[in-house]
Amino acid sequence: MASTAPANLGRLRKETREWLATHTLEDIRGIAADLENAGEDVGELVDAINELETLVNEDGSRARSKPRAHA
């Protein structure tokens, strides 16, 4: 069976990291809305976005609530 993986995963991952570094969850929500308006089922995508947002917010809360170590 032929592999469906892209030929250059390293380049794809780099492009993905660069895209994520310059876009926000709101950008992704906009893409989801566009897809939904085009008739696509985006329920799982929206769930994943919400889960990611929760993780980001929890991680940020933990970082702010932890006392800083002094040197």
mmCIF file of the N, C-alpha and C atoms, coordinates in Angstrom:
data_MODEL
# 
_entry.id   MODEL 
# 
loop_
_atom_site.group_PDB 
_atom_site.id 
_atom_site.type_symbol 
_atom_site.label_atom_id 
_atom_site.label_alt_id 
_atom_site.label_comp_id 
_atom_site.label_asym_id 
_atom_site.label_entity_id 
_atom_site.label_seq_id 
_atom_site.pdbx_PDB_ins_code 
_atom_site.Cartn_x 
_atom_site.Cartn_y 
_atom_site.Cartn_z 
_atom_site.occupancy 
_atom_site.B_iso_or_equiv 
_atom_site.pdbx_formal_charge 
_atom_site.auth_seq_id 
_atom_site.auth_comp_id 
_atom_site.auth_asym_id 
_atom_site.auth_atom_id 
_atom_site.pdbx_PDB_model_num 
ATOM 1   N N  . MET A 1 1  ? 0.835   -1.171 0.000  1.00 0.00 ? 1  MET A N  1 
ATOM 2   C CA . MET A 1 1  ? 0.000   0.000  0.000  1.00 0.00 ? 1  MET A CA 1 
ATOM 3   C C  . MET A 1 1  ? 0.884   1.240  0.000  1.00 0.00 ? 1  MET A C  1 
ATOM 4   N N  . ALA A 1 2  ? 0.546   2.217  -0.806 1.00 0.00 ? 2  ALA A N  1 
ATOM 5   C CA . ALA A 1 2  ? 1.345   3.439  -0.912 1.00 0.00 ? 2  ALA A CA 1 
ATOM 6   C C  . ALA A 1 2  ? 1.119   4.338  0.294  1.00 0.00 ? 2  ALA A C  1 
ATOM 7   N N  . SER A 1 3  ? 2.183   5.012  0.692  1.00 0.00 ? 3  SER A N  1 
ATOM 8   C CA . SER A 1 3  ? 2.100   5.941  1.812  1.00 0.00 ? 3  SER A CA 1 
ATOM 9   C C  . SER A 1 3  ? 1.433   7.238  1.349  1.00 0.00 ? 3  SER A C  1 
ATOM 10  N N  . THR A 1 4  ? 0.592   7.797  2.214  1.00 0.00 ? 4  THR A N  1 
ATOM 11  C CA . THR A 1 4  ? -0.041  9.074  1.877  1.00 0.00 ? 4  THR A CA 1 
ATOM 12  C C  . THR A 1 4  ? 0.656   10.244 2.552  1.00 0.00 ? 4  THR A C  1 
ATOM 13  N N  . ALA A 1 5  ? 1.757   9.977  3.251  1.00 0.00 ? 5  ALA A N  1 
ATOM 14  C CA . ALA A 1 5  ? 2.499   11.033 3.946  1.00 0.00 ? 5  ALA A CA 1 
ATOM 15  C C  . ALA A 1 5  ? 3.197   11.926 2.926  1.00 0.00 ? 5  ALA A C  1 
ATOM 16  N N  . PRO A 1 6  ? 3.271   13.216 3.210  1.00 0.00 ? 6  PRO A N  1 
ATOM 17  C CA . PRO A 1 6  ? 4.001   14.121 2.315  1.00 0.00 ? 6  PRO A CA 1 
ATOM 18  C C  . PRO A 1 6  ? 5.462   13.693 2.188  1.00 0.00 ? 6  PRO A C  1 
ATOM 19  N N  . ALA A 1 7  ? 6.044   13.984 1.051  1.00 0.00 ? 7  ALA A N  1 
ATOM 20  C CA . ALA A 1 7  ? 7.419   13.584 0.789  1.00 0.00 ? 7  ALA A CA 1 
ATOM 21  C C  . ALA A 1 7  ? 8.402   14.264 1.731  1.00 0.00 ? 7  ALA A C  1 
ATOM 22  N N  . ASN A 1 8  ? 8.119   15.497 2.139  1.00 0.00 ? 8  ASN A N  1 
ATOM 23  C CA . ASN A 1 8  ? 9.060   16.228 2.973  1.00 0.00 ? 8  ASN A CA 1 
ATOM 24  C C  . ASN A 1 8  ? 8.363   16.696 4.251  1.00 0.00 ? 8  ASN A C  1 
ATOM 25  N N  . LEU A 1 9  ? 8.273   15.804 5.229  1.00 0.00 ? 9  LEU A N  1 
ATOM 26  C CA . LEU A 1 9  ? 7.599   16.136 6.485  1.00 0.00 ? 9  LEU A CA 1 
ATOM 27  C C  . LEU A 1 9  ? 8.315   17.245 7.240  1.00 0.00 ? 9  LEU A C  1 
ATOM 28  N N  . GLY A 1 10 ? 9.629   17.303 7.154  1.00 0.00 ? 10 GLY A N  1 
ATOM 29  C CA . GLY A 1 10 ? 10.385  18.356 7.830  1.00 0.00 ? 10 GLY A CA 1 
ATOM 30  C C  . GLY A 1 10 ? 9.991   19.732 7.340  1.00 0.00 ? 10 GLY A C  1 
ATOM 31  N N  . ARG A 1 11 ? 9.859   19.880 6.026  1.00 0.00 ? 11 ARG A N  1 
ATOM 32  C CA . ARG A 1 11 ? 9.460   21.169 5.453  1.00 0.00 ? 11 ARG A CA 1 
ATOM 33  C C  . ARG A 1 11 ? 8.027   21.502 5.853  1.00 0.00 ? 11 ARG A C  1 
ATOM 34  N N  . LEU A 1 12 ? 7.143   20.495 5.819  1.00 0.00 ? 12 LEU A N  1 
ATOM 35  C CA . LEU A 1 12 ? 5.756   20.718 6.202  1.00 0.00 ? 12 LEU A CA 1 
ATOM 36  C C  . LEU A 1 12 ? 5.670   21.157 7.655  1.00 0.00 ? 12 LEU A C  1 
ATOM 37  N N  . ARG A 1 13 ? 6.412   20.508 8.517  1.00 0.00 ? 13 ARG A N  1 
ATOM 38  C CA . ARG A 1 13 ? 6.400   20.879 9.935  1.00 0.00 ? 13 ARG A CA 1 
ATOM 39  C C  . ARG A 1 13 ? 6.932   22.297 10.128 1.00 0.00 ? 13 ARG A C  1 
ATOM 40  N N  . LYS A 1 14 ? 7.971   22.661 9.392  1.00 0.00 ? 14 LYS A N  1 
ATOM 41  C CA . LYS A 1 14 ? 8.520   24.014 9.491  1.00 0.00 ? 14 LYS A CA 1 
ATOM 42  C C  . LYS A 1 14 ? 7.479   25.032 9.039  1.00 0.00 ? 14 LYS A C  1 
ATOM 43  N N  . GLU A 1 15 ? 6.811   24.758 7.936  1.00 0.00 ? 15 GLU A N  1 
ATOM 44  C CA . GLU A 1 15 ? 5.776   25.664 7.450  1.00 0.00 ? 15 GLU A CA 1 
ATOM 45  C C  . GLU A 1 15 ? 4.629   25.770 8.452  1.00 0.00 ? 15 GLU A C  1 
ATOM 46  N N  . THR A 1 16 ? 4.277   24.653 9.062  1.00 0.00 ? 16 THR A N  1 
ATOM 47  C CA . THR A 1 16 ? 3.206   24.646 10.061 1.00 0.00 ? 16 THR A CA 1 
ATOM 48  C C  . THR A 1 16 ? 3.611   25.478 11.263 1.00 0.00 ? 16 THR A C  1 
ATOM 49  N N  . ARG A 1 17 ? 4.840   25.297 11.761 1.00 0.00 ? 17 ARG A N  1 
ATOM 50  C CA . ARG A 1 17 ? 5.319   26.091 12.902 1.00 0.00 ? 17 ARG A CA 1 
ATOM 51  C C  . ARG A 1 17 ? 5.315   27.577 12.570 1.00 0.00 ? 17 ARG A C  1 
ATOM 52  N N  . GLU A 1 18 ? 5.770   27.932 11.365 1.00 0.00 ? 18 GLU A N  1 
ATOM 53  C CA . GLU A 1 18 ? 5.796   29.333 10.961 1.00 0.00 ? 18 GLU A CA 1 
ATOM 54  C C  . GLU A 1 18 ? 4.377   29.899 10.874 1.00 0.00 ? 18 GLU A C  1 
ATOM 55  N N  . TRP A 1 19 ? 3.442   29.109 10.328 1.00 0.00 ? 19 TRP A N  1 
ATOM 56  C CA . TRP A 1 19 ? 2.062   29.568 10.226 1.00 0.00 ? 19 TRP A CA 1 
ATOM 57  C C  . TRP A 1 19 ? 1.485   29.782 11.618 1.00 0.00 ? 19 TRP A C  1 
ATOM 58  N N  . LEU A 1 20 ? 1.703   28.822 12.499 1.00 0.00 ? 20 LEU A N  1 
ATOM 59  C CA . LEU A 1 20 ? 1.180   28.929 13.858 1.00 0.00 ? 20 LEU A CA 1 
ATOM 60  C C  . LEU A 1 20 ? 1.802   30.095 14.622 1.00 0.00 ? 20 LEU A C  1 
ATOM 61  N N  . ALA A 1 21 ? 3.037   30.434 14.312 1.00 0.00 ? 21 ALA A N  1 
ATOM 62  C CA . ALA A 1 21 ? 3.707   31.539 14.995 1.00 0.00 ? 21 ALA A CA 1 
ATOM 63  C C  . ALA A 1 21 ? 3.125   32.890 14.596 1.00 0.00 ? 21 ALA A C  1 
ATOM 64  N N  . THR A 1 22 ? 2.440   32.940 13.461 1.00 0.00 ? 22 THR A N  1 
ATOM 65  C CA . THR A 1 22 ? 1.925   34.218 12.987 1.00 0.00 ? 22 THR A CA 1 
ATOM 66  C C  . THR A 1 22 ? 0.400   34.291 12.969 1.00 0.00 ? 22 THR A C  1 
ATOM 67  N N  . HIS A 1 23 ? -0.286  33.270 13.466 1.00 0.00 ? 23 HIS A N  1 
ATOM 68  C CA . HIS A 1 23 ? -1.744  33.255 13.465 1.00 0.00 ? 23 HIS A CA 1 
ATOM 69  C C  . HIS A 1 23 ? -2.270  32.950 14.868 1.00 0.00 ? 23 HIS A C  1 
ATOM 70  N N  . THR A 1 24 ? -3.516  33.282 15.084 1.00 0.00 ? 24 THR A N  1 
ATOM 71  C CA . THR A 1 24 ? -4.128  33.103 16.395 1.00 0.00 ? 24 THR A CA 1 
ATOM 72  C C  . THR A 1 24 ? -5.253  32.079 16.325 1.00 0.00 ? 24 THR A C  1 
ATOM 73  N N  . LEU A 1 25 ? -5.764  31.717 17.493 1.00 0.00 ? 25 LEU A N  1 
ATOM 74  C CA . LEU A 1 25 ? -6.921  30.823 17.532 1.00 0.00 ? 25 LEU A CA 1 
ATOM 75  C C  . LEU A 1 25 ? -8.118  31.468 16.839 1.00 0.00 ? 25 LEU A C  1 
ATOM 76  N N  . GLU A 1 26 ? -8.213  32.783 16.886 1.00 0.00 ? 26 GLU A N  1 
ATOM 77  C CA . GLU A 1 26 ? -9.306  33.465 16.201 1.00 0.00 ? 26 GLU A CA 1 
ATOM 78  C C  . GLU A 1 26 ? -9.184  33.299 14.683 1.00 0.00 ? 26 GLU A C  1 
ATOM 79  N N  . ASP A 1 27 ? -7.945  33.269 14.166 1.00 0.00 ? 27 ASP A N  1 
ATOM 80  C CA . ASP A 1 27 ? -7.748  33.008 12.741 1.00 0.00 ? 27 ASP A CA 1 
ATOM 81  C C  . ASP A 1 27 ? -8.281  31.619 12.387 1.00 0.00 ? 27 ASP A C  1 
ATOM 82  N N  . ILE A 1 28 ? -7.985  30.660 13.247 1.00 0.00 ? 28 ILE A N  1 
ATOM 83  C CA . ILE A 1 28 ? -8.430  29.288 12.999 1.00 0.00 ? 28 ILE A CA 1 
ATOM 84  C C  . ILE A 1 28 ? -9.948  29.202 13.120 1.00 0.00 ? 28 ILE A C  1 
ATOM 85  N N  . ARG A 1 29 ? -10.516 29.925 14.075 1.00 0.00 ? 29 ARG A N  1 
ATOM 86  C CA . ARG A 1 29 ? -11.984 29.965 14.185 1.00 0.00 ? 29 ARG A CA 1 
ATOM 87  C C  . ARG A 1 29 ? -12.597 30.546 12.905 1.00 0.00 ? 29 ARG A C  1 
ATOM 88  N N  . GLY A 1 30 ? -11.952 31.541 12.330 1.00 0.00 ? 30 GLY A N  1 
ATOM 89  C CA . GLY A 1 30 ? -12.423 32.115 11.071 1.00 0.00 ? 30 GLY A CA 1 
ATOM 90  C C  . GLY A 1 30 ? -12.398 31.111 9.938  1.00 0.00 ? 30 GLY A C  1 
ATOM 91  N N  . ILE A 1 31 ? -11.336 30.315 9.888  1.00 0.00 ? 31 ILE A N  1 
ATOM 92  C CA . ILE A 1 31 ? -11.235 29.263 8.871  1.00 0.00 ? 31 ILE A CA 1 
ATOM 93  C C  . ILE A 1 31 ? -12.353 28.252 9.078  1.00 0.00 ? 31 ILE A C  1 
ATOM 94  N N  . ALA A 1 32 ? -12.609 27.882 10.331 1.00 0.00 ? 32 ALA A N  1 
ATOM 95  C CA . ALA A 1 32 ? -13.684 26.935 10.638 1.00 0.00 ? 32 ALA A CA 1 
ATOM 96  C C  . ALA A 1 32 ? -15.038 27.499 10.201 1.00 0.00 ? 32 ALA A C  1 
ATOM 97  N N  . ALA A 1 33 ? -15.253 28.793 10.446 1.00 0.00 ? 33 ALA A N  1 
ATOM 98  C CA . ALA A 1 33 ? -16.514 29.418 10.045 1.00 0.00 ? 33 ALA A CA 1 
ATOM 99  C C  . ALA A 1 33 ? -16.661 29.406 8.522  1.00 0.00 ? 33 ALA A C  1 
ATOM 100 N N  . ASP A 1 34 ? -15.572 29.697 7.814  1.00 0.00 ? 34 ASP A N  1 
ATOM 101 C CA . ASP A 1 34 ? -15.610 29.659 6.346  1.00 0.00 ? 34 ASP A CA 1 
ATOM 102 C C  . ASP A 1 34 ? -15.936 28.256 5.847  1.00 0.00 ? 34 ASP A C  1 
ATOM 103 N N  . LEU A 1 35 ? -15.319 27.256 6.462  1.00 0.00 ? 35 LEU A N  1 
ATOM 104 C CA . LEU A 1 35 ? -15.583 25.873 6.067  1.00 0.00 ? 35 LEU A CA 1 
ATOM 105 C C  . LEU A 1 35 ? -17.038 25.491 6.349  1.00 0.00 ? 35 LEU A C  1 
ATOM 106 N N  . GLU A 1 36 ? -17.535 25.915 7.503  1.00 0.00 ? 36 GLU A N  1 
ATOM 107 C CA . GLU A 1 36 ? -18.921 25.614 7.860  1.00 0.00 ? 36 GLU A CA 1 
ATOM 108 C C  . GLU A 1 36 ? -19.885 26.288 6.870  1.00 0.00 ? 36 GLU A C  1 
ATOM 109 N N  . ASN A 1 37 ? -19.580 27.535 6.509  1.00 0.00 ? 37 ASN A N  1 
ATOM 110 C CA . ASN A 1 37 ? -20.415 28.235 5.531  1.00 0.00 ? 37 ASN A CA 1 
ATOM 111 C C  . ASN A 1 37 ? -20.385 27.562 4.165  1.00 0.00 ? 37 ASN A C  1 
ATOM 112 N N  . ALA A 1 38 ? -19.305 26.839 3.888  1.00 0.00 ? 38 ALA A N  1 
ATOM 113 C CA . ALA A 1 38 ? -19.187 26.107 2.626  1.00 0.00 ? 38 ALA A CA 1 
ATOM 114 C C  . ALA A 1 38 ? -19.839 24.729 2.711  1.00 0.00 ? 38 ALA A C  1 
ATOM 115 N N  . GLY A 1 39 ? -20.438 24.432 3.871  1.00 0.00 ? 39 GLY A N  1 
ATOM 116 C CA . GLY A 1 39 ? -21.162 23.172 4.011  1.00 0.00 ? 39 GLY A CA 1 
ATOM 117 C C  . GLY A 1 39 ? -20.385 22.037 4.649  1.00 0.00 ? 39 GLY A C  1 
ATOM 118 N N  . GLU A 1 40 ? -19.196 22.325 5.131  1.00 0.00 ? 40 GLU A N  1 
ATOM 119 C CA . GLU A 1 40 ? -18.375 21.288 5.760  1.00 0.00 ? 40 GLU A CA 1 
ATOM 120 C C  . GLU A 1 40 ? -18.806 21.069 7.205  1.00 0.00 ? 40 GLU A C  1 
ATOM 121 N N  . ASP A 1 41 ? -18.638 19.841 7.685  1.00 0.00 ? 41 ASP A N  1 
ATOM 122 C CA . ASP A 1 41 ? -18.893 19.528 9.091  1.00 0.00 ? 41 ASP A CA 1 
ATOM 123 C C  . ASP A 1 41 ? -17.623 19.876 9.870  1.00 0.00 ? 41 ASP A C  1 
ATOM 124 N N  . VAL A 1 42 ? -17.707 20.886 10.708 1.00 0.00 ? 42 VAL A N  1 
ATOM 125 C CA . VAL A 1 42 ? -16.535 21.358 11.441 1.00 0.00 ? 42 VAL A CA 1 
ATOM 126 C C  . VAL A 1 42 ? -16.647 21.115 12.940 1.00 0.00 ? 42 VAL A C  1 
ATOM 127 N N  . GLY A 1 43 ? -17.581 20.270 13.346 1.00 0.00 ? 43 GLY A N  1 
ATOM 128 C CA . GLY A 1 43 ? -17.789 20.015 14.768 1.00 0.00 ? 43 GLY A CA 1 
ATOM 129 C C  . GLY A 1 43 ? -16.529 19.558 15.479 1.00 0.00 ? 43 GLY A C  1 
ATOM 130 N N  . GLU A 1 44 ? -15.815 18.600 14.897 1.00 0.00 ? 44 GLU A N  1 
ATOM 131 C CA . GLU A 1 44 ? -14.583 18.098 15.522 1.00 0.00 ? 44 GLU A CA 1 
ATOM 132 C C  . GLU A 1 44 ? -13.497 19.161 15.532 1.00 0.00 ? 44 GLU A C  1 
ATOM 133 N N  . LEU A 1 45 ? -13.424 19.956 14.473 1.00 0.00 ? 45 LEU A N  1 
ATOM 134 C CA . LEU A 1 45 ? -12.429 21.031 14.415 1.00 0.00 ? 45 LEU A CA 1 
ATOM 135 C C  . LEU A 1 45 ? -12.703 22.064 15.496 1.00 0.00 ? 45 LEU A C  1 
ATOM 136 N N  . VAL A 1 46 ? -13.954 22.460 15.653 1.00 0.00 ? 46 VAL A N  1 
ATOM 137 C CA . VAL A 1 46 ? -14.313 23.444 16.679 1.00 0.00 ? 46 VAL A CA 1 
ATOM 138 C C  . VAL A 1 46 ? -14.026 22.880 18.068 1.00 0.00 ? 46 VAL A C  1 
ATOM 139 N N  . ASP A 1 47 ? -14.332 21.601 18.280 1.00 0.00 ? 47 ASP A N  1 
ATOM 140 C CA . ASP A 1 47 ? -14.019 20.965 19.567 1.00 0.00 ? 47 ASP A CA 1 
ATOM 141 C C  . ASP A 1 47 ? -12.516 21.006 19.841 1.00 0.00 ? 47 ASP A C  1 
ATOM 142 N N  . ALA A 1 48 ? -11.718 20.719 18.813 1.00 0.00 ? 48 ALA A N  1 
ATOM 143 C CA . ALA A 1 48 ? -10.260 20.735 18.969 1.00 0.00 ? 48 ALA A CA 1 
ATOM 144 C C  . ALA A 1 48 ? -9.749  22.146 19.263 1.00 0.00 ? 48 ALA A C  1 
ATOM 145 N N  . ILE A 1 49 ? -10.315 23.146 18.596 1.00 0.00 ? 49 ILE A N  1 
ATOM 146 C CA . ILE A 1 49 ? -9.922  24.535 18.846 1.00 0.00 ? 49 ILE A CA 1 
ATOM 147 C C  . ILE A 1 49 ? -10.251 24.916 20.286 1.00 0.00 ? 49 ILE A C  1 
ATOM 148 N N  . ASN A 1 50 ? -11.449 24.553 20.736 1.00 0.00 ? 50 ASN A N  1 
ATOM 149 C CA . ASN A 1 50 ? -11.853 24.860 22.110 1.00 0.00 ? 50 ASN A CA 1 
ATOM 150 C C  . ASN A 1 50 ? -10.939 24.176 23.124 1.00 0.00 ? 50 ASN A C  1 
ATOM 151 N N  . GLU A 1 51 ? -10.585 22.915 22.842 1.00 0.00 ? 51 GLU A N  1 
ATOM 152 C CA . GLU A 1 51 ? -9.689  22.184 23.744 1.00 0.00 ? 51 GLU A CA 1 
ATOM 153 C C  . GLU A 1 51 ? -8.312  22.838 23.783 1.00 0.00 ? 51 GLU A C  1 
ATOM 154 N N  . LEU A 1 52 ? -7.809  23.231 22.627 1.00 0.00 ? 52 LEU A N  1 
ATOM 155 C CA . LEU A 1 52 ? -6.509  23.908 22.567 1.00 0.00 ? 52 LEU A CA 1 
ATOM 156 C C  . LEU A 1 52 ? -6.550  25.222 23.331 1.00 0.00 ? 52 LEU A C  1 
ATOM 157 N N  . GLU A 1 53 ? -7.626  25.972 23.165 1.00 0.00 ? 53 GLU A N  1 
ATOM 158 C CA . GLU A 1 53 ? -7.756  27.243 23.869 1.00 0.00 ? 53 GLU A CA 1 
ATOM 159 C C  . GLU A 1 53 ? -7.773  27.023 25.381 1.00 0.00 ? 53 GLU A C  1 
ATOM 160 N N  . THR A 1 54 ? -8.460  25.986 25.826 1.00 0.00 ? 54 THR A N  1 
ATOM 161 C CA . THR A 1 54 ? -8.494  25.665 27.251 1.00 0.00 ? 54 THR A CA 1 
ATOM 162 C C  . THR A 1 54 ? -7.101  25.323 27.758 1.00 0.00 ? 54 THR A C  1 
ATOM 163 N N  . LEU A 1 55 ? -6.372  24.514 26.990 1.00 0.00 ? 55 LEU A N  1 
ATOM 164 C CA . LEU A 1 55 ? -5.007  24.145 27.389 1.00 0.00 ? 55 LEU A CA 1 
ATOM 165 C C  . LEU A 1 55 ? -4.104  25.371 27.464 1.00 0.00 ? 55 LEU A C  1 
ATOM 166 N N  . VAL A 1 56 ? -4.210  26.244 26.488 1.00 0.00 ? 56 VAL A N  1 
ATOM 167 C CA . VAL A 1 56 ? -3.383  27.453 26.467 1.00 0.00 ? 56 VAL A CA 1 
ATOM 168 C C  . VAL A 1 56 ? -3.708  28.325 27.672 1.00 0.00 ? 56 VAL A C  1 
ATOM 169 N N  . ASN A 1 57 ? -4.988  28.494 27.947 1.00 0.00 ? 57 ASN A N  1 
ATOM 170 C CA . ASN A 1 57 ? -5.399  29.330 29.072 1.00 0.00 ? 57 ASN A CA 1 
ATOM 171 C C  . ASN A 1 57 ? -4.983  28.724 30.407 1.00 0.00 ? 57 ASN A C  1 
ATOM 172 N N  . GLU A 1 58 ? -5.122  27.403 30.554 1.00 0.00 ? 58 GLU A N  1 
ATOM 173 C CA . GLU A 1 58 ? -4.690  26.737 31.789 1.00 0.00 ? 58 GLU A CA 1 
ATOM 174 C C  . GLU A 1 58 ? -3.187  26.869 31.968 1.00 0.00 ? 58 GLU A C  1 
ATOM 175 N N  . ASP A 1 59 ? -2.428  26.666 30.903 1.00 0.00 ? 59 ASP A N  1 
ATOM 176 C CA . ASP A 1 59 ? -0.972  26.755 30.986 1.00 0.00 ? 59 ASP A CA 1 
ATOM 177 C C  . ASP A 1 59 ? -0.553  28.172 31.340 1.00 0.00 ? 59 ASP A C  1 
ATOM 178 N N  . GLY A 1 60 ? -1.203  29.161 30.756 1.00 0.00 ? 60 GLY A N  1 
ATOM 179 C CA . GLY A 1 60 ? -0.896  30.548 31.065 1.00 0.00 ? 60 GLY A CA 1 
ATOM 180 C C  . GLY A 1 60 ? -1.235  30.893 32.502 1.00 0.00 ? 60 GLY A C  1 
ATOM 181 N N  . SER A 1 61 ? -2.332  30.355 33.004 1.00 0.00 ? 61 SER A N  1 
ATOM 182 C CA . SER A 1 61 ? -2.719  30.595 34.397 1.00 0.00 ? 61 SER A CA 1 
ATOM 183 C C  . SER A 1 61 ? -1.706  29.988 35.348 1.00 0.00 ? 61 SER A C  1 
ATOM 184 N N  . ARG A 1 62 ? -1.264  28.790 35.033 1.00 0.00 ? 62 ARG A N  1 
ATOM 185 C CA . ARG A 1 62 ? -0.261  28.127 35.880 1.00 0.00 ? 62 ARG A CA 1 
ATOM 186 C C  . ARG A 1 62 ? 1.035   28.915 35.891 1.00 0.00 ? 62 ARG A C  1 
ATOM 187 N N  . ALA A 1 63 ? 1.436   29.404 34.732 1.00 0.00 ? 63 ALA A N  1 
ATOM 188 C CA . ALA A 1 63 ? 2.695   30.154 34.641 1.00 0.00 ? 63 ALA A CA 1 
ATOM 189 C C  . ALA A 1 63 ? 2.613   31.438 35.457 1.00 0.00 ? 63 ALA A C  1 
ATOM 190 N N  . ARG A 1 64 ? 1.461   32.094 35.452 1.00 0.00 ? 64 ARG A N  1 
ATOM 191 C CA . ARG A 1 64 ? 1.314   33.339 36.204 1.00 0.00 ? 64 ARG A CA 1 
ATOM 192 C C  . ARG A 1 64 ? 1.196   33.082 37.702 1.00 0.00 ? 64 ARG A C  1 
ATOM 193 N N  . SER A 1 65 ? 0.664   31.921 38.091 1.00 0.00 ? 65 SER A N  1 
ATOM 194 C CA . SER A 1 65 ? 0.431   31.666 39.514 1.00 0.00 ? 65 SER A CA 1 
ATOM 195 C C  . SER A 1 65 ? 1.643   31.063 40.224 1.00 0.00 ? 65 SER A C  1 
ATOM 196 N N  . LYS A 1 66 ? 2.594   30.544 39.473 1.00 0.00 ? 66 LYS A N  1 
ATOM 197 C CA . LYS A 1 66 ? 3.790   29.952 40.089 1.00 0.00 ? 66 LYS A CA 1 
ATOM 198 C C  . LYS A 1 66 ? 4.732   31.064 40.544 1.00 0.00 ? 66 LYS A C  1 
ATOM 199 N N  . PRO A 1 67 ? 5.210   30.988 41.781 1.00 0.00 ? 67 PRO A N  1 
ATOM 200 C CA . PRO A 1 67 ? 6.209   31.979 42.216 1.00 0.00 ? 67 PRO A CA 1 
ATOM 201 C C  . PRO A 1 67 ? 7.518   31.774 41.464 1.00 0.00 ? 67 PRO A C  1 
ATOM 202 N N  . ARG A 1 68 ? 8.164   32.854 41.161 1.00 0.00 ? 68 ARG A N  1 
ATOM 203 C CA . ARG A 1 68 ? 9.444   32.784 40.459 1.00 0.00 ? 68 ARG A CA 1 
ATOM 204 C C  . ARG A 1 68 ? 10.568  32.413 41.413 1.00 0.00 ? 68 ARG A C  1 
ATOM 205 N N  . ALA A 1 69 ? 11.463  31.586 40.945 1.00 0.00 ? 69 ALA A N  1 
ATOM 206 C CA . ALA A 1 69 ? 12.631  31.210 41.732 1.00 0.00 ? 69 ALA A CA 1 
ATOM 207 C C  . ALA A 1 69 ? 13.638  32.353 41.694 1.00 0.00 ? 69 ALA A C  1 
ATOM 208 N N  . HIS A 1 70 ? 14.272  32.589 42.803 1.00 0.00 ? 70 HIS A N  1 
ATOM 209 C CA . HIS A 1 70 ? 15.288  33.654 42.862 1.00 0.00 ? 70 HIS A CA 1 
ATOM 210 C C  . HIS A 1 70 ? 16.665  33.028 42.810 1.00 0.00 ? 70 HIS A C  1 
ATOM 211 N N  . ALA A 1 71 ? 17.559  33.680 42.094 1.00 0.00 ? 71 ALA A N  1 
ATOM 212 C CA . ALA A 1 71 ? 18.916  33.143 41.932 1.00 0.00 ? 71 ALA A CA 1 
ATOM 213 C C  . ALA A 1 71 ? 19.769  33.490 43.122 1.00 0.00 ? 71 ALA A C  1 
# 
